[in-house]
Amino acid sequence: MGWSGKTNGELLQLAVGQGFEVLLTVDHNLPHQQTVAVAGIAVLVLVALTNRLADLLPLAPHALTALASIQPGEVVEVGL
């Protein structure tokens, strides 16, 4: 999509412009750096020891549950 090297603010704008409803990230600082409430997109933050797949996979069921109810402008953190 050509989004590499974009800042968090740019990523949120690009995602909204492309019709994305949720941004999934492991960057737990993003909600504190951006005004997600006015961005028009929900942010789901995966909180794990590392961003390795082995640490993130156990969060998948919790992430799916959160995706069922998350609303634009909300930030939801999912961790164990």
N, C-alpha and C positions, 0 to 999 in steps of 0.2 A: 504494500500500500504506500510505500515511500515515507513512512512515518518515523524512521529511525533518526535519532538526533534531535527530535522535537522536545520542547520543554513540556512539563505537566500541563500548563495552561493551554498550550497549543494542541496537545493530545486531546484534552477535553473538548475543545472547539471542533477539531477534526472528527472526533467520534460522534458528537451531536450532529454535525453536518452530514455525516454518512448514515444517520438513522439509528445509531447504536442507542440502546436504552440503559445499559449497564457497562461500567468499566471495571474489570477485574484486575486487581493489582496486588503486589506484595509490598508496595511502598507505603508503609504506615504513616509517613510524613505528608503524603499528598493531601489528605483532607485538611491538614493544618496550614498548608501552603496555598491552597486554592479555595475559592468560594464556590463550593460544590452546589449549594442550595440554589444559586442563580444560574448554574451551568446547564441545567435542564437534563441532567443525566444522574443516574444512581452510581454509587461507587461501593464495590464490595472488596474489602481488604482481607487478604488471607494472612493470618498471623501465625508464623511457624518459626522454628529455630533457625532455619536457613531457607533459601528459595530453591533448594534441590527438590526434585520430583518426589523422592522418598519421604521427605518431610511434609510436602503439600498434599499428597494423595489421601492421607487420613482425614483431611479437611473437606474432601469432595462431598460427602453426604450432608454436612452442615452447610456448605456453600449452596447446594441444590435447594435445601430448605429455605435459606435466606433469599434465593432468587425468586421463589414463589410469591414473596410478599414485598420485596423491596420496591420503593417508589422513587421517581425522579427527585433529585435533591437530597436524598438520604445517603448517609454513609453507614455501612454495616461492617463490623469487624467479625471475622470468623476465626476462631482458634480453639485449641483443645484445652 
